[in-house]
Amino acid sequence: IRHTIDGGQTWERQPTGLRASLRSLVFLNPYVGWVVGREELPQGRGSAGVLLFTRDGGQTWQRQLSNALPGLNQVKFLDPKTGYIFGDGSEQFATGVFKTIDGGRTWEPVSGPRSASWRAGDFQDPKTGILAGAWSRLATLRDDGFGNATVDTLGGRSLNGMAIMPQRALAVGQGGLVLSSTSGGAKWGFADLKLSPDVQASLDFHAIHAVGSKAWVVGRPGSILLHTAD
C-alpha cells in the first residue's frame, strides 16, 4: 500500500505485514478505510481472503476474519454503514459476496448460486447493483437477490471492471471487452471502440472509472487508455 499527502507528487509505502496480493481499496473519509485481497494457499488449494481495516489513515492496518474468507477482489461501501466485498465462490460461501450493515464490524455472506469469482461490482443505490466476474459472468443484484444477465457469447473472457453511469452501465475485461447496458444490467451489448479486431484482441482491460457521463478505461498494454465523454 502506498499513500500520498501532497496530491500525488510523492508516495510513501505503508507496511501491512503481509505478502498478499491486494486488489481493491476504499476510504470512507481521510482516516477510515478498507483493503481486500488474497493469499494463495500452498499445493494449489485455492486462496484465502485478506480483509484489512484502518482508522488512522493507513498508518496501521488490522486484519479481520483471518483465514475465514475465500479470495477477495473488490470492496465497495455505499454509505458509512453499508458495504460489500466480492471474491471467489467456495463450498462454504457459494456466491463469494459478503455484506455489512454495521460499518464493517460484521460481514455476512449473501446467499445465491455458486460463482467462480466476482471481480468487480457497482451499485445504483443500496438495493440495486451489478456484478461482473470470471468466465464471462454478469449478474444483477437487487435486494440481495441474484438475477441473470443476457449477453452474446464472450468466449469465456473474464470481466474485471464495472461502472454504473447516469444513462448506462459499462463493464470491461479481457480481449478488449467493453460492454454497455441501458437496462440496469439485465441485457448487454458490445461497445464500438473504433479499433481493428487485431488491436482489440491484444488488449486486456482491468479497470474503469466514471464521473457523470465521462469514463476512463485502463489495462494492458499501458500504451492504451480509452476515454468516453458520452
BELGI-V385441 format. One line per field, one symbol per residue. phi: phi as a letter, one per 30 degrees, with the letter a starting at -180 (. if undefined). A space follows every 10 residues. Layout:
phi=???
This chain:
phi=.bbbbbijdb bbdcdcibcd dcbabbcdad ccbbbbaacd ddiidibcdc bcbbbbijdb bcccheiccd ecbabbccae ccbbbbaddb ddbddicbbb bbijdbbcdc dlddbdadca abbdaecbbb cbadhidbac bbhicdbdbc adeciiddcc bbbccecacb bbadiidbcb bccijdbbbc dddhcdeddd ddcbccabbb biccbbbblb dddcbcbbcb
